[in-house]
Amino acid sequence: MDDDRPEEPIALAAYDALAESYAALVDTKPHNAYYERPATLSLLPDVSGKRVLNAGCGPGVYAEWLVRQGAEVVAFDVNEKMVRLAQERLGPSVQVVQADLARPLDFLADGSFDLVLSPLALGYVRDWRAVFREFHRLLRPGGHLVFSTGHPAADFFVHHDTGNYFEIELLDFEWTGFGTPVRVPFYRRPLGEVINPLLEAGFALERLLEPKPTDEFRDELPEDYAELSRRPGFLCVRAVKRQGCG
């Protein structure tokens, strides 16, 4: 960006329209339940007894899983409706607040988390360097960051074969799986702009996962299963805060 002012959230209106239907379907919608989520969860360390930040929590499906595994969870989302839906789903077991990934998380203390989990939320933020620096601040040394995002190859070569792959570009994509079609804006970025900001912030890359759909996905959407078995859709990453950093 050209100045230091935080960007405004780009997808608020889209998620205002999607929130209720998203919350109702996310537990069983194949692209979430049988594709992205199992891959992202497979990257998590043992969370029992750990303090976890669910950054971009949506309606709370990940936070609920974390609590069931014995984690102490703090969750936030930029969308007011998603915060309300997560609070309804999770009850008093989880602190859920409204906050913006693109702005400093000043309400959270340095070195206060063992894990930051951010599934399918970073695509709505342009400046990942600032976000990763903030995650780095919040994690204890040796703490983990796990996140998922659209795969750069799919975002360019499958969904939007225009513009410049090497640039960070604001685009939109029509979501048709949650009732009335809604165009959802997102930032497309090259692979280097996924990994390099992570390394620059003081993280070491532990694993990069290009998931394949599960058997349950095949049973629900056989044509999409065949397509996603030969080309990527999502990218899932696990990184660790390097010892001696922060």
MIGUDREN-843301 format. One record per atom (N, C-alpha, C): residue number from 1; residue in one letter; atom name; x, y, z. Coordinates in steps of 0.1 Angstrom, whole numbers, always signed. Layout:
REM MIGUDREN-843301
     n   res   atom      xx      yy      zz
   NUM     a     CA       X       Y       Z
...
REM end
This chain:
REM MIGUDREN-843301
     n   res   atom      xx      yy      zz
     1     m      N      +8     -12      +0
     1     m     CA      +0      +0      +0
     1     m      C      +9     +12      +0
     2     d      N      +3     +24      -4
     2     d     CA     +11     +36      -5
     2     d      C     +13     +44      +8
     3     d      N      +6     +40     +18
     3     d     CA      +8     +47     +31
     3     d      C      +7     +37     +42
     4     d      N      +8     +42     +54
     4     d     CA      +8     +33     +66
     4     d      C      -6     +31     +72
     5     r      N     -16     +37     +66
     5     r     CA     -30     +35     +71
     5     r      C     -35     +21     +69
     6     p      N     -41     +15     +80
     6     p     CA     -46      +1     +78
     6     p      C     -57      +1     +67
     7     e      N     -57      -9     +59
     7     e     CA     -68     -11     +50
     7     e      C     -81     -13     +56
     8     e      N     -92     -10     +49
     8     e     CA    -105     -13     +54
     8     e      C    -109     -27     +50
     9     p      N    -116     -34     +59
     9     p     CA    -120     -48     +55
     9     p      C    -127     -48     +42
    10     i      N    -123     -57     +34
    10     i     CA    -129     -57     +20
    10     i      C    -141     -66     +18
    11     a      N    -143     -75     +27
    11     a     CA    -154     -85     +25
    11     a      C    -165     -84     +35
    12     l      N    -167     -73     +42
    12     l     CA    -177     -72     +52
    12     l      C    -191     -74     +46
    13     a      N    -194     -67     +35
    13     a     CA    -207     -68     +29
    13     a      C    -210     -82     +24
    14     a      N    -200     -88     +18
    14     a     CA    -202    -102     +13
    14     a      C    -205    -111     +25
    15     y      N    -198    -110     +36
    15     y     CA    -201    -119     +47
    15     y      C    -213    -115     +55
    16     d      N    -217    -103     +54
    16     d     CA    -230     -99     +60
    16     d      C    -241    -107     +53
    17     a      N    -240    -109     +39
    17     a     CA    -250    -116     +32
    17     a      C    -248    -131     +34
    18     l      N    -236    -136     +36
    18     l     CA    -234    -150     +37
    18     l      C    -235    -156     +51
    19     a      N    -234    -148     +61
    19     a     CA    -231    -153     +75
    19     a      C    -240    -165     +79
    20     e      N    -253    -163     +79
    20     e     CA    -262    -173     +84
    20     e      C    -261    -186     +76
    21     s      N    -261    -185     +63
    21     s     CA    -261    -197     +55
    21     s      C    -247    -204     +56
    22     y      N    -236    -196     +57
    22     y     CA    -223    -202     +59
    22     y      C    -223    -209     +72
    23     a      N    -228    -203     +83
    23     a     CA    -228    -210     +96
    23     a      C    -236    -223     +95
    24     a      N    -247    -223     +88
    24     a     CA    -256    -235     +87
    24     a      C    -250    -246     +79
    25     l      N    -241    -243     +70
    25     l     CA    -236    -253     +61
    25     l      C    -221    -257     +63
    26     v      N    -214    -249     +70
    26     v     CA    -199    -251     +71
    26     v      C    -195    -265     +77
    27     d      N    -203    -271     +85
    27     d     CA    -200    -284     +91
    27     d      C    -200    -295     +81
    28     t      N    -208    -294     +70
    28     t     CA    -209    -305     +61
    28     t      C    -206    -301     +46
    29     k      N    -204    -288     +43
    29     k     CA    -201    -284     +30
    29     k      C    -188    -290     +26
    30     p      N    -187    -298     +15
    30     p     CA    -176    -306     +12
    30     p      C    -162    -298     +11
    31     h      N    -162    -287      +4
    31     h     CA    -150    -280      +3
    31     h      C    -144    -275     +16
    32     n      N    -152    -273     +26
    32     n     CA    -148    -270     +39
    32     n      C    -145    -283     +48
    33     a      N    -156    -291     +50
    33     a     CA    -156    -302     +59
    33     a      C    -147    -313     +54
    34     y      N    -146    -316     +41
    34     y     CA    -139    -328     +36
    34     y      C    -127    -325     +27
    35     y      N    -123    -312     +28
    35     y     CA    -111    -308     +20
    35     y      C    -102    -299     +28
    36     e      N    -106    -286     +30
    36     e     CA     -97    -277     +36
    36     e      C     -95    -281     +51
    37     r      N    -106    -283     +58
    37     r     CA    -105    -285     +73
    37     r      C     -97    -297     +77
    38     p      N     -99    -309     +72
    38     p     CA     -90    -320     +76
    38     p      C     -75    -317     +73
    39     a      N     -72    -311     +62
    39     a     CA     -58    -308     +59
    39     a      C     -52    -298     +69
    40     t      N     -60    -287     +72
    40     t     CA     -55    -278     +82
    40     t      C     -53    -284     +96
    41     l      N     -63    -291    +100
    41     l     CA     -62    -298    +113
    41     l      C     -51    -308    +114
    42     s      N     -47    -314    +103
    42     s     CA     -36    -323    +103
    42     s      C     -23    -317    +106
    43     l      N     -22    -304    +104
    43     l     CA      -9    -296    +107
    43     l      C      -8    -292    +122
    44     l      N     -19    -293    +129
    44     l     CA     -18    -288    +143
    44     l      C     -10    -297    +152
    45     p      N      -2    -290    +161
    45     p     CA      +4    -298    +171
    45     p      C      -6    -302    +182
    46     d      N      -2    -309    +192
    46     d     CA     -11    -313    +203
    46     d      C     -15    -300    +210
    47     v      N     -28    -297    +211
    47     v     CA     -33    -285    +216
    47     v      C     -39    -286    +230
    48     s      N     -39    -298    +236
    48     s     CA     -44    -300    +250
    48     s      C     -36    -292    +259
    49     g      N     -43    -283    +267
    49     g     CA     -36    -275    +277
    49     g      C     -29    -263    +271
    50     k      N     -31    -261    +258
    50     k     CA     -24    -249    +252
    50     k      C     -34    -238    +250
    51     r      N     -28    -226    +249
    51     r     CA     -36    -214    +247
    51     r      C     -35    -211    +232
    52     v      N     -47    -210    +225
    52     v     CA     -47    -209    +211
    52     v      C     -55    -196    +207
    53     l      N     -50    -189    +197
    53     l     CA     -57    -178    +191
    53     l      C     -63    -182    +178
    54     n      N     -76    -182    +176
    54     n     CA     -83    -185    +164
    54     n      C     -85    -172    +157
    55     a      N     -77    -168    +147
    55     a     CA     -77    -155    +141
    55     a      C     -85    -156    +128
    56     g      N     -97    -149    +128
    56     g     CA    -106    -151    +117
    56     g      C    -114    -163    +119
    57     c      N    -122    -163    +130
    57     c     CA    -128    -175    +135
    57     c      C    -141    -179    +127
    58     g      N    -147    -169    +119
    58     g     CA    -160    -172    +113
    58     g      C    -170    -176    +123
    59     p      N    -178    -186    +120
    59     p     CA    -189    -190    +129
    59     p      C    -185    -199    +141
    60     g      N    -172    -202    +142
    60     g     CA    -167    -209    +154
    60     g      C    -164    -224    +153
    61     v      N    -164    -229    +141
    61     v     CA    -163    -244    +139
    61     v      C    -149    -248    +144
    62     y      N    -138    -241    +140
    62     y     CA    -125    -245    +145
    62     y      C    -123    -243    +160
    63     a      N    -128    -232    +165
    63     a     CA    -127    -229    +179
    63     a      C    -134    -240    +187
    64     e      N    -146    -245    +182
    64     e     CA    -152    -256    +189
    64     e      C    -144    -268    +189
    65     w      N    -138    -272    +178
    65     w     CA    -129    -283    +178
    65     w      C    -117    -282    +187
    66     l      N    -111    -270    +188
    66     l     CA    -100    -268    +197
    66     l      C    -104    -270    +211
    67     v      N    -116    -265    +215
    67     v     CA    -120    -266    +229
    67     v      C    -122    -281    +232
    68     r      N    -128    -288    +223
    68     r     CA    -130    -303    +225
    68     r      C    -117    -310    +227
    69     q      N    -106    -305    +221
    69     q     CA     -93    -311    +223
    69     q      C     -85    -306    +235
    70     g      N     -92    -298    +243
    70     g     CA     -86    -294    +256
    70     g      C     -78    -281    +256
    71     a      N     -80    -273    +245
    71     a     CA     -73    -260    +244
    71     a      C     -81    -249    +251
    72     e      N     -74    -239    +255
    72     e     CA     -80    -226    +260
    72     e      C     -79    -217    +247
    73     v      N     -91    -212    +243
    73     v     CA     -92    -205    +230
    73     v      C     -97    -191    +232
    74     v      N     -90    -182    +225
    74     v     CA     -95    -168    +222
    74     v      C     -97    -167    +207
    75     a      N    -109    -162    +203
    75     a     CA    -112    -161    +189
    75     a      C    -117    -147    +186
    76     f      N    -114    -144    +173
    76     f     CA    -119    -131    +168
    76     f      C    -122    -132    +153
    77     d      N    -131    -123    +149
    77     d     CA    -134    -121    +135
    77     d      C    -138    -106    +133
    78     v      N    -136    -102    +121
    78     v     CA    -139     -88    +117
    78     v      C    -153     -85    +115
    79     n      N    -161     -96    +112
    79     n     CA    -175     -95    +108
    79     n      C    -184     -96    +121
    80     e      N    -192     -86    +123
    80     e     CA    -200     -86    +135
    80     e      C    -210     -98    +136
    81     k      N    -216    -102    +124
    81     k     CA    -225    -113    +124
    81     k      C    -218    -126    +127
    82     m      N    -206    -128    +122
    82     m     CA    -198    -140    +124
    82     m      C    -194    -141    +139
    83     v      N    -191    -130    +145
    83     v     CA    -188    -129    +160
    83     v      C    -200    -134    +167
    84     r      N    -212    -129    +164
    84     r     CA    -224    -133    +171
    84     r      C    -227    -148    +169
    85     l      N    -226    -153    +157
    85     l     CA    -228    -167    +154
    85     l      C    -218    -176    +162
    86     a      N    -206    -172    +162
    86     a     CA    -196    -179    +170
    86     a      C    -199    -179    +185
    87     q      N    -203    -168    +190
    87     q     CA    -207    -167    +204
    87     q      C    -219    -176    +207
    88     e      N    -228    -177    +198
    88     e     CA    -240    -185    +200
    88     e      C    -236    -200    +200
    89     r      N    -226    -203    +191
    89     r     CA    -222    -217    +190
    89     r      C    -213    -222    +201
    90     l      N    -205    -213    +206
    90     l     CA    -195    -216    +216
    90     l      C    -199    -214    +230
    91     g      N    -208    -205    +232
    91     g     CA    -212    -201    +246
    91     g      C    -200    -195    +254
    92     p      N    -200    -196    +267
    92     p     CA    -190    -189    +275
    92     p      C    -177    -196    +275
    93     s      N    -175    -207    +269
    93     s     CA    -163    -215    +269
    93     s      C    -151    -208    +262
    94     v      N    -155    -199    +253
    94     v     CA    -145    -192    +244
    94     v      C    -148    -177    +245
    95     q      N    -137    -169    +246
    95     q     CA    -138    -155    +245
    95     q      C    -138    -151    +230
    96     v      N    -149    -146    +224
    96     v     CA    -150    -142    +210
    96     v      C    -152    -127    +209
    97     v      N    -143    -121    +202
    97     v     CA    -144    -106    +201
    97     v      C    -144    -102    +186
    98     q      N    -148     -90    +184
    98     q     CA    -147     -84    +170
    98     q      C    -133     -77    +169
    99     a      N    -125     -81    +159
    99     a     CA    -112     -74    +157
    99     a      C    -108     -77    +142
   100     d      N     -99     -69    +138
   100     d     CA     -95     -69    +124
   100     d      C     -81     -74    +122
   101     l      N     -79     -84    +114
   101     l     CA     -66     -90    +112
   101     l      C     -56     -79    +106
   102     a      N     -61     -69     +99
   102     a     CA     -53     -60     +92
   102     a      C     -48     -49    +102
   103     r      N     -52     -49    +114
   103     r     CA     -49     -39    +124
   103     r      C     -42     -46    +136
   104     p      N     -34     -38    +143
   104     p     CA     -27     -44    +155
   104     p      C     -37     -49    +165
   105     l      N     -33     -61    +171
   105     l     CA     -42     -68    +181
   105     l      C     -37     -63    +195
   106     d      N     -39     -51    +197
   106     d     CA     -33     -45    +210
   106     d      C     -40     -50    +222
   107     f      N     -51     -56    +221
   107     f     CA     -58     -62    +233
   107     f      C     -52     -75    +237
   108     l      N     -43     -80    +230
   108     l     CA     -36     -93    +233
   108     l      C     -22     -91    +237
   109     a      N     -17     -97    +247
   109     a     CA      -4     -95    +253
   109     a      C      +7    -103    +245
   110     d      N     +19     -97    +245
   110     d     CA     +31    -103    +239
   110     d      C     +33    -118    +245
   111     g      N     +36    -127    +236
   111     g     CA     +40    -140    +241
   111     g      C     +29    -147    +249
   112     s      N     +17    -145    +245
   112     s     CA      +6    -151    +254
   112     s      C      -1    -163    +247
   113     f      N      +4    -168    +236
   113     f     CA      -2    -179    +229
   113     f      C      +8    -190    +225
   114     d      N      +4    -202    +225
   114     d     CA     +12    -213    +221
   114     d      C     +10    -216    +206
   115     l      N      -2    -212    +201
   115     l     CA      -6    -215    +187
   115     l      C     -15    -204    +182
   116     v      N     -13    -200    +170
   116     v     CA     -22    -191    +162
   116     v      C     -27    -200    +150
   117     l      N     -40    -201    +149
   117     l     CA     -47    -208    +138
   117     l      C     -55    -198    +131
   118     s      N     -53    -197    +118
   118     s     CA     -60    -187    +109
   118     s      C     -64    -194     +96
   119     p      N     -76    -201     +96
   119     p     CA     -80    -208     +84
   119     p      C     -88    -199     +75
   120     l      N     -84    -198     +62
   120     l     CA     -91    -192     +51
   120     l      C     -95    -177     +55
   121     a      N     -87    -170     +62
   121     a     CA     -90    -156     +66
   121     a      C     -80    -146     +60
   122     l      N     -67    -150     +58
   122     l     CA     -57    -141     +53
   122     l      C     -59    -136     +39
   123     g      N     -67    -143     +31
   123     g     CA     -69    -138     +18
   123     g      C     -77    -125     +17
   124     y      N     -82    -121     +28
   124     y     CA     -89    -108     +28
   124     y      C     -80     -96     +33
   125     v      N     -68     -99     +35
   125     v     CA     -58     -89     +40
   125     v      C     -47     -87     +30
   126     r      N     -44     -75     +27
   126     r     CA     -33     -73     +17
   126     r      C     -19     -74     +23
   127     d      N     -17     -68     +34
   127     d     CA      -3     -68     +40
   127     d      C      -1     -79     +50
   128     w      N      +4     -90     +45
   128     w     CA      +7    -102     +53
   128     w      C     +20     -99     +62
   129     r      N     +28     -90     +58
   129     r     CA     +40     -88     +66
   129     r      C     +36     -82     +80
   130     a      N     +27     -73     +80
   130     a     CA     +22     -68     +93
   130     a      C     +15     -78    +101
   131     v      N      +7     -86     +94
   131     v     CA      -1     -97    +101
   131     v      C      +9    -107    +108
   132     f      N     +19    -111    +100
   132     f     CA     +28    -122    +105
   132     f      C     +37    -116    +117
   133     r      N     +40    -103    +116
   133     r     CA     +48     -97    +127
   133     r      C     +39     -97    +139
   134     e      N     +26     -94    +138
   134     e     CA     +17     -94    +149
   134     e      C     +16    -108    +155
   135     f      N     +14    -118    +147
   135     f     CA     +13    -132    +151
   135     f      C     +26    -136    +159
   136     h      N     +37    -132    +153
   136     h     CA     +50    -134    +159
   136     h      C     +51    -128    +173
   137     r      N     +46    -116    +175
   137     r     CA     +46    -110    +188
   137     r      C     +38    -117    +198
   138     l      N     +27    -123    +193
   138     l     CA     +17    -129    +202
   138     l      C     +22    -143    +207
   139     l      N     +30    -149    +199
   139     l     CA     +34    -163    +202
   139     l      C     +46    -164    +211
   140     r      N     +46    -174    +219
   140     r     CA     +58    -177    +227
   140     r      C     +69    -183    +218
   141     p      N     +81    -182    +222
   141     p     CA     +92    -189    +214
   141     p      C     +89    -204    +213
   142     g      N     +90    -209    +200
   142     g     CA     +86    -223    +198
   142     g      C     +71    -225    +195
   143     g      N     +63    -214    +196
   143     g     CA     +49    -215    +193
   143     g      C     +47    -216    +178
   144     h      N     +35    -222    +174
   144     h     CA     +32    -225    +160
   144     h      C     +22    -215    +154
   145     l      N     +23    -213    +142
   145     l     CA     +13    -207    +133
   145     l      C      +9    -216    +123
   146     v      N      -4    -219    +122
   146     v     CA     -10    -227    +111
   146     v      C     -21    -219    +104
   147     f      N     -20    -218     +91
   147     f     CA     -30    -211     +83
   147     f      C     -32    -218     +70
   148     s      N     -44    -215     +64
   148     s     CA     -47    -220     +51
   148     s      C     -52    -208     +43
   149     t      N     -50    -209     +30
   149     t     CA     -54    -199     +20
   149     t      C     -56    -205      +7
   150     g      N     -61    -197      -3
   150     g     CA     -62    -202     -16
   150     g      C     -49    -204     -22
   151     h      N     -48    -215     -30
   151     h     CA     -35    -218     -36
   151     h      C     -32    -208     -47
   152     p      N     -20    -202     -48
   152     p     CA     -17    -192     -58
   152     p      C     -19    -198     -72
   153     a      N     -16    -210     -75
   153     a     CA     -17    -216     -88
   153     a      C     -32    -216     -92
   154     a      N     -41    -221     -83
   154     a     CA     -55    -221     -85
   154     a      C     -61    -207     -87
   155     d      N     -56    -198     -78
   155     d     CA     -62    -184     -79
   155     d      C     -59    -178     -92
   156     f      N     -47    -181     -98
   156     f     CA     -44    -174    -111
   156     f      C     -48    -183    -123
   157     f      N     -43    -195    -123
   157     f     CA     -44    -203    -136
   157     f      C     -58    -210    -137
   158     v      N     -66    -211    -126
   158     v     CA     -79    -217    -127
   158     v      C     -90    -207    -126
   159     h      N     -89    -198    -116
   159     h     CA    -101    -189    -113
   159     h      C    -100    -176    -120
   160     h      N     -87    -170    -121
   160     h     CA     -86    -157    -126
   160     h      C     -73    -156    -135
   161     d      N     -74    -161    -147
   161     d     CA     -62    -161    -156
   161     d      C     -61    -147    -163
   162     t      N     -61    -137    -155
   162     t     CA     -59    -123    -160
   162     t      C     -49    -116    -151
   163     g      N     -45    -104    -154
   163     g     CA     -37     -96    -145
   163     g      C     -23    -102    -145
   164     n      N     -16    -100    -134
   164     n     CA      -2    -103    -133
   164     n      C      +0    -113    -121
   165     y      N      +4    -125    -123
   165     y     CA      +6    -135    -112
   165     y      C     +16    -129    -102
   166     f      N     +26    -121    -105
   166     f     CA     +36    -117     -96
   166     f      C     +32    -105     -87
   167     e      N     +20    -100     -89
   167     e     CA     +15     -89     -81
   167     e      C      +5     -93     -71
   168     i      N      +3     -86     -61
   168     i     CA      -8     -87     -51
   168     i      C     -20     -79     -57
   169     e      N     -31     -86     -61
   169     e     CA     -42     -80     -68
   169     e      C     -55     -82     -61
   170     l      N     -63     -72     -60
   170     l     CA     -77     -73     -55
   170     l      C     -86     -78     -65
   171     l      N     -92     -90     -63
   171     l     CA    -102     -96     -73
   171     l      C    -114    -100     -65
   172     d      N    -123    -107     -72
   172     d     CA    -135    -112     -65
   172     d      C    -138    -126     -72
   173     f      N    -146    -134     -64
   173     f     CA    -149    -147     -69
   173     f      C    -164    -150     -65
   174     e      N    -172    -155     -74
   174     e     CA    -186    -157     -71
   174     e      C    -188    -170     -63
   175     w      N    -192    -170     -51
   175     w     CA    -195    -181     -43
   175     w      C    -210    -186     -45
   176     t      N    -211    -198     -49
   176     t     CA    -225    -203     -52
   176     t      C    -229    -214     -43
   177     g      N    -221    -218     -33
   177     g     CA    -224    -229     -25
   177     g      C    -232    -226     -12
   178     f      N    -235    -213     -10
   178     f     CA    -242    -209      +3
   178     f      C    -255    -202      +0
   179     g      N    -263    -208      -9
   179     g     CA    -276    -201     -12
   179     g      C    -274    -192     -24
   180     t      N    -279    -180     -22
   180     t     CA    -279    -169     -33
   180     t      C    -264    -166     -36
   181     p      N    -260    -167     -49
   181     p     CA    -246    -164     -52
   181     p      C    -242    -150     -47
   182     v      N    -230    -149     -42
   182     v     CA    -224    -137     -37
   182     v      C    -210    -136     -42
   183     r      N    -207    -124     -47
   183     r     CA    -193    -121     -51
   183     r      C    -185    -117     -39
   184     v      N    -174    -124     -36
   184     v     CA    -166    -122     -25
   184     v      C    -152    -117     -29
   185     p      N    -148    -105     -25
   185     p     CA    -135    -100     -29
   185     p      C    -124    -107     -21
   186     f      N    -112    -108     -27
   186     f     CA    -100    -113     -20
   186     f      C     -88    -108     -27
   187     y      N     -77    -110     -20
   187     y     CA     -64    -106     -26
   187     y      C     -57    -119     -31
   188     r      N     -53    -118     -43
   188     r     CA     -45    -129     -49
   188     r      C     -31    -125     -48
   189     r      N     -22    -135     -45
   189     r     CA      -8    -132     -43
   189     r      C      +0    -144     -48
   190     p      N     +13    -141     -53
   190     p     CA     +21    -152     -57
   190     p      C     +27    -160     -45
   191     l      N     +32    -172     -48
   191     l     CA     +37    -180     -38
   191     l      C     +48    -173     -29
   192     g      N     +56    -166     -36
   192     g     CA     +67    -159     -28
   192     g      C     +61    -149     -18
   193     e      N     +49    -143     -21
   193     e     CA     +43    -134     -11
   193     e      C     +35    -141      -1
   194     v      N     +34    -155      -1
   194     v     CA     +29    -163      +9
   194     v      C     +40    -166     +19
   195     i      N     +52    -171     +14
   195     i     CA     +62    -176     +22
   195     i      C     +72    -166     +27
   196     n      N     +77    -156     +18
   196     n     CA     +87    -147     +23
   196     n      C     +83    -138     +34
   197     p      N     +71    -133     +35
   197     p     CA     +67    -125     +47
   197     p      C     +67    -133     +60
   198     l      N     +64    -146     +58
   198     l     CA     +65    -155     +70
   198     l      C     +79    -156     +75
   199     l      N     +89    -158     +66
   199     l     CA    +103    -159     +70
   199     l      C    +108    -146     +76
   200     e      N    +104    -135     +69
   200     e     CA    +109    -122     +73
   200     e      C    +104    -118     +87
   201     a      N     +93    -123     +91
   201     a     CA     +87    -120    +104
   201     a      C     +94    -128    +116
   202     g      N    +102    -138    +112
   202     g     CA    +109    -146    +123
   202     g      C    +104    -160    +125
   203     f      N     +96    -165    +115
   203     f     CA     +91    -179    +115
   203     f      C    +100    -188    +107
   204     a      N    +101    -200    +111
   204     a     CA    +107    -211    +102
   204     a      C     +96    -219     +97
   205     l      N     +96    -222     +84
   205     l     CA     +86    -230     +77
   205     l      C     +88    -245     +81
   206     e      N     +78    -251     +86
   206     e     CA     +79    -265     +90
   206     e      C     +72    -274     +80
   207     r      N     +61    -270     +74
   207     r     CA     +54    -279     +65
   207     r      C     +45    -271     +56
   208     l      N     +45    -274     +43
   208     l     CA     +36    -268     +33
   208     l      C     +28    -280     +27
   209     l      N     +15    -279     +29
   209     l     CA      +6    -290     +25
   209     l      C      -3    -285     +13
   210     e      N      -3    -292      +2
   210     e     CA     -13    -290      -9
   210     e      C     -23    -301      -8
   211     p      N     -34    -299      -1
   211     p     CA     -43    -310      +2
   211     p      C     -50    -316     -10
   212     k      N     -54    -329      -8
   212     k     CA     -63    -335     -18
   212     k      C     -76    -338     -11
   213     p      N     -87    -339     -18
   213     p     CA    -100    -341     -12
   213     p      C    -101    -355      -6
   214     t      N    -109    -357      +4
   214     t     CA    -110    -369     +11
   214     t      C    -121    -378      +4
   215     d      N    -122    -390      +9
   215     d     CA    -132    -400      +4
   215     d      C    -146    -394      +6
   216     e      N    -148    -388     +17
   216     e     CA    -162    -382     +19
   216     e      C    -165    -371      +9
   217     f      N    -155    -364      +5
   217     f     CA    -157    -354      -6
   217     f      C    -161    -361     -19
   218     r      N    -154    -372     -22
   218     r     CA    -157    -379     -34
   218     r      C    -172    -384     -34
   219     d      N    -177    -388     -23
   219     d     CA    -190    -393     -22
   219     d      C    -200    -382     -24
   220     e      N    -197    -370     -20
   220     e     CA    -206    -358     -22
   220     e      C    -205    -352     -35
   221     l      N    -193    -350     -40
   221     l     CA    -191    -342     -53
   221     l      C    -180    -349     -61
   222     p      N    -184    -360     -68
   222     p     CA    -174    -368     -75
   222     p      C    -167    -360     -86
   223     e      N    -174    -351     -93
   223     e     CA    -167    -344    -104
   223     e      C    -157    -334     -98
   224     d      N    -160    -327     -88
   224     d     CA    -151    -318     -81
   224     d      C    -139    -326     -75
   225     y      N    -142    -338     -70
   225     y     CA    -132    -347     -64
   225     y      C    -121    -350     -75
   226     a      N    -126    -354     -87
   226     a     CA    -117    -357     -98
   226     a      C    -108    -345    -101
   227     e      N    -114    -333    -102
   227     e     CA    -107    -321    -105
   227     e      C     -97    -317     -95
   228     l      N    -101    -318     -82
   228     l     CA     -92    -314     -71
   228     l      C     -81    -325     -68
   229     s      N     -83    -336     -73
   229     s     CA     -73    -347     -72
   229     s      C     -61    -345     -82
   230     r      N     -63    -336     -91
   230     r     CA     -52    -334    -101
   230     r      C     -47    -320    -101
   231     r      N     -53    -311     -95
   231     r     CA     -48    -297     -94
   231     r      C     -52    -291     -80
   232     p      N     -44    -282     -75
   232     p     CA     -46    -277     -61
   232     p      C     -57    -267     -60
   233     g      N     -63    -266     -49
   233     g     CA     -73    -256     -46
   233     g      C     -69    -247     -34
   234     f      N     -63    -253     -23
   234     f     CA     -59    -246     -12
   234     f      C     -44    -249      -9
   235     l      N     -39    -241      +0
   235     l     CA     -25    -242      +5
   235     l      C     -26    -241     +20
   236     c      N     -20    -251     +27
   236     c     CA     -20    -251     +42
   236     c      C      -6    -250     +47
   237     v      N      -3    -242     +57
   237     v     CA     +11    -239     +61
   237     v      C     +12    -241     +76
   238     r      N     +23    -247     +80
   238     r     CA     +27    -247     +95
   238     r      C     +41    -241     +96
   239     a      N     +42    -231    +105
   239     a     CA     +54    -225    +108
   239     a      C     +56    -224    +123
   240     v      N     +69    -222    +127
   240     v     CA     +72    -221    +141
   240     v      C     +80    -208    +144
   241     k      N     +77    -202    +155
   241     k     CA     +85    -190    +159
   241     k      C     +98    -195    +163
   242     r      N    +108    -190    +156
   242     r     CA    +122    -194    +159
   242     r      C    +126    -191    +173
   243     q      N    +133    -200    +179
   243     q     CA    +139    -198    +193
   243     q      C    +148    -186    +193
   244     g      N    +147    -178    +203
   244     g     CA    +155    -166    +204
   244     g      C    +149    -154    +197
   245     c      N    +137    -156    +190
   245     c     CA    +130    -145    +183
   245     c      C    +119    -139    +192
   246     g      N    +121    -127    +197
   246     g     CA    +110    -121    +205
   246     g      C    +111    -127    +219
REM end
